[in-house]
């Protein structure tokens, strides 16, 4: 399992006194979707309005497809 996936699992897991109490599947899925969106960000986005517009369109499509709030 990649380090990034391990981080997301940790963020979606509630642990009390060293015992896993809850794993929030919905939160985990949302975190994955958000990571995918952030992976779309490119260096060009820092200097190109066209690249930013393209990123924002794709971000909106992904959020709508998975029902994730922006």
NUDREN-396384 format. One record per atom (N, C-alpha, C): residue number from 1; residue in one letter; atom name; x, y, z. Coordinates in Angstrom, 2 decimals. Atoms other than C-alpha are relative to their C-alpha. Layout:
NUDREN-396384
NUM_a_CA_X_Y_Z;
...
This chain:
NUDREN-396384
1_x_N_0.86_-1.17_0.00;
1_x_CA_0.00_0.00_0.00;
1_x_C_0.91_1.23_0.00;
2_x_N_-0.82_-1.20_0.08;
2_x_CA_1.38_3.42_-0.89;
2_x_C_-0.10_0.82_1.28;
3_x_N_-0.01_-0.87_-1.18;
3_x_CA_2.28_5.94_1.79;
3_x_C_-1.20_0.95_-0.01;
4_x_N_1.14_-0.92_0.10;
4_x_CA_-0.42_8.31_0.49;
4_x_C_-1.28_-0.70_0.42;
5_x_N_1.21_0.76_-0.37;
5_x_CA_-3.12_5.63_0.82;
5_x_C_0.00_-0.25_1.51;
6_x_N_-0.09_0.21_-1.45;
6_x_CA_-1.87_4.83_4.34;
6_x_C_-0.39_1.27_0.76;
7_x_N_0.37_-1.28_-0.63;
7_x_CA_-2.19_8.53_5.24;
7_x_C_-1.50_0.21_-0.03;
8_x_N_1.44_-0.18_0.14;
8_x_CA_-5.75_8.62_3.92;
8_x_C_-0.77_-0.96_0.91;
9_x_N_0.62_0.96_-0.91;
9_x_CA_-6.66_5.47_5.85;
9_x_C_0.06_0.53_1.43;
10_x_N_-0.14_-0.56_-1.35;
10_x_CA_-5.32_7.08_9.02;
10_x_C_-0.97_1.15_0.23;
11_x_N_0.90_-1.15_-0.13;
11_x_CA_-7.34_10.24_8.37;
11_x_C_-1.46_-0.43_0.13;
12_x_N_1.39_0.47_-0.03;
12_x_CA_-10.52_8.18_7.97;
12_x_C_-0.27_-0.95_1.17;
13_x_N_0.12_0.95_-1.10;
13_x_CA_-9.89_6.05_11.06;
13_x_C_0.00_0.73_1.34;
14_x_N_0.06_-0.53_-1.36;
14_x_CA_-10.86_6.91_14.63;
14_x_C_0.57_-1.06_0.92;
15_x_N_-0.64_0.92_-0.94;
15_x_CA_-8.65_5.33_17.27;
15_x_C_-0.06_0.60_1.40;
16_x_N_0.03_-0.41_-1.41;
16_x_CA_-9.19_5.53_21.05;
16_x_C_0.78_-1.03_0.81;
17_x_N_-0.82_0.86_-0.86;
17_x_CA_-6.62_4.11_23.45;
17_x_C_0.62_-1.15_-0.79;
18_x_N_-0.68_1.00_0.83;
18_x_CA_-4.88_2.26_20.62;
18_x_C_-0.90_-1.01_-0.68;
19_x_N_0.96_0.93_0.60;
19_x_CA_-8.05_0.52_19.45;
19_x_C_-0.78_0.73_-1.09;
20_x_N_0.79_-0.59_1.09;
20_x_CA_-9.71_1.22_16.10;
20_x_C_-1.47_-0.06_0.38;
21_x_N_1.40_-0.11_-0.38;
21_x_CA_-13.18_2.45_16.93;
21_x_C_-0.89_0.10_-1.24;
22_x_N_0.82_-0.22_1.19;
22_x_CA_-14.39_3.47_13.48;
22_x_C_0.88_0.25_-1.21;
23_x_N_-0.60_-0.33_1.29;
23_x_CA_-13.33_3.51_9.85;
23_x_C_-1.10_0.58_-0.86;
24_x_N_1.03_-0.72_0.75;
24_x_CA_-15.35_6.09_7.92;
24_x_C_0.25_-0.18_-1.50;
25_x_N_-0.17_0.32_1.43;
25_x_CA_-15.67_4.65_4.40;
25_x_C_-0.30_1.20_-0.88;
26_x_N_0.36_-1.17_0.81;
26_x_CA_-17.37_7.77_3.06;
26_x_C_1.11_1.06_0.05;
27_x_N_-1.09_-0.97_-0.13;
27_x_CA_-14.63_10.03_4.41;
27_x_C_1.21_-0.47_-0.80;
28_x_N_-1.12_0.55_0.75;
28_x_CA_-11.98_7.71_2.92;
28_x_C_-0.20_0.21_-1.50;
29_x_N_0.30_-0.19_1.42;
29_x_CA_-13.67_7.82_-0.49;
29_x_C_0.13_1.47_-0.39;
30_x_N_-0.09_-1.43_0.29;
30_x_CA_-13.96_11.61_-0.34;
30_x_C_1.46_0.46_-0.01;
31_x_N_-1.42_-0.35_-0.04;
31_x_CA_-10.29_11.92_0.60;
31_x_C_0.71_-0.46_-1.28;
32_x_N_-0.59_0.48_1.24;
32_x_CA_-9.35_9.80_-2.41;
32_x_C_-0.38_0.90_-1.17;
33_x_N_0.46_-0.88_1.07;
33_x_CA_-11.46_11.95_-4.72;
33_x_C_0.76_1.33_0.06;
34_x_N_-0.72_-1.27_-0.15;
34_x_CA_-9.84_15.11_-3.32;
34_x_C_1.48_-0.13_-0.39;
35_x_N_-1.39_0.23_0.40;
35_x_CA_-6.36_13.62_-3.80;
35_x_C_0.11_-0.09_-1.52;
36_x_N_0.00_0.08_1.46;
36_x_CA_-7.22_12.81_-7.42;
36_x_C_-0.11_1.38_-0.62;
37_x_N_0.14_-1.37_0.49;
37_x_CA_-8.31_16.39_-7.95;
37_x_C_1.30_0.76_0.16;
38_x_N_-1.25_-0.73_-0.21;
38_x_CA_-5.12_17.75_-6.43;
38_x_C_1.10_-0.50_-0.93;
39_x_N_-0.98_0.54_0.93;
39_x_CA_-3.13_15.45_-8.73;
39_x_C_-0.12_0.64_-1.39;
40_x_N_0.19_-0.66_1.29;
40_x_CA_-4.59_17.36_-11.69;
40_x_C_0.72_1.35_-0.09;
41_x_N_-0.67_-1.30_-0.03;
41_x_CA_-2.86_20.57_-10.59;
41_x_C_1.37_-0.14_-0.65;
42_x_N_-1.27_0.05_0.71;
42_x_CA_0.09_21.29_-12.88;
42_x_C_0.74_1.31_0.20;
43_x_N_-0.82_-1.22_-0.10;
43_x_CA_2.92_23.80_-12.88;
43_x_C_-0.59_1.12_-0.84;
44_x_N_0.58_-1.01_0.88;
44_x_CA_1.18_25.60_-15.75;
44_x_C_-1.12_0.78_0.68;
45_x_N_1.10_-0.66_-0.69;
45_x_CA_-1.68_26.44_-13.40;
45_x_C_0.47_1.25_0.75;
46_x_N_-0.53_-1.17_-0.70;
46_x_CA_0.61_28.91_-11.62;
46_x_C_0.13_1.21_-0.92;
47_x_N_-0.28_-1.11_0.92;
47_x_CA_1.09_30.99_-14.76;
47_x_C_-1.01_0.12_-1.14;
48_x_N_0.89_-0.01_1.15;
48_x_CA_-1.73_30.19_-17.18;
48_x_C_-1.47_0.00_0.43;
49_x_N_1.44_-0.06_-0.28;
49_x_CA_-5.34_31.28_-16.88;
49_x_C_-0.74_-1.14_-0.69;
50_x_N_0.62_1.10_0.74;
50_x_CA_-6.23_28.65_-19.48;
50_x_C_0.17_-1.32_0.77;
51_x_N_-0.25_1.22_-0.78;
51_x_CA_-4.62_25.90_-17.38;
51_x_C_-0.86_-0.02_1.26;
52_x_N_0.84_-0.08_-1.19;
52_x_CA_-6.46_27.11_-14.28;
52_x_C_-1.46_-0.28_-0.35;
53_x_N_1.38_0.24_0.43;
53_x_CA_-9.77_27.14_-16.16;
53_x_C_-0.21_-1.49_-0.29;
54_x_N_0.08_1.43_0.32;
54_x_CA_-9.09_23.61_-17.43;
54_x_C_-0.04_-0.82_1.30;
55_x_N_-0.02_0.68_-1.30;
55_x_CA_-8.24_22.45_-13.88;
55_x_C_-1.36_0.14_0.69;
56_x_N_1.28_-0.24_-0.69;
56_x_CA_-11.42_24.05_-12.47;
56_x_C_-1.14_-0.76_-0.65;
57_x_N_1.04_0.77_0.69;
57_x_CA_-13.62_22.42_-15.15;
57_x_C_0.08_-1.48_0.40;
58_x_N_-0.18_1.41_-0.34;
58_x_CA_-12.15_19.00_-14.44;
58_x_C_-0.33_-0.26_1.47;
59_x_N_0.31_0.12_-1.43;
59_x_CA_-12.40_19.54_-10.68;
59_x_C_-1.51_-0.05_0.21;
60_x_N_1.46_-0.03_-0.13;
60_x_CA_-16.09_20.41_-11.02;
60_x_C_-0.63_-1.28_-0.51;
61_x_N_0.53_1.25_0.56;
61_x_CA_-16.77_17.38_-13.22;
61_x_C_0.19_-1.16_0.97;
62_x_N_-0.30_1.10_-0.93;
62_x_CA_-15.09_15.02_-10.76;
62_x_C_-0.87_0.12_1.26;
63_x_N_0.83_-0.19_-1.20;
63_x_CA_-16.89_16.53_-7.76;
63_x_C_-1.45_-0.35_-0.26;
64_x_N_1.38_0.31_0.35;
64_x_CA_-20.25_16.29_-9.51;
64_x_C_-0.19_-1.51_-0.19;
65_x_N_0.11_1.44_0.28;
65_x_CA_-19.59_12.72_-10.66;
65_x_C_-0.06_-0.81_1.29;
66_x_N_-0.05_0.76_-1.24;
66_x_CA_-18.80_11.53_-7.14;
66_x_C_-0.86_0.60_1.10;
67_x_N_0.86_-0.63_-1.00;
67_x_CA_-21.19_13.88_-5.31;
67_x_C_0.76_0.58_1.17;
68_x_N_-0.84_-0.58_-1.04;
68_x_CA_-18.40_15.56_-3.38;
68_x_C_-0.13_1.52_-0.07;
69_x_N_0.08_-1.45_-0.04;
69_x_CA_-18.85_19.16_-2.26;
69_x_C_1.37_0.61_-0.27;
70_x_N_-1.24_-0.70_0.27;
70_x_CA_-16.26_21.57_-3.54;
70_x_C_0.30_0.88_1.17;
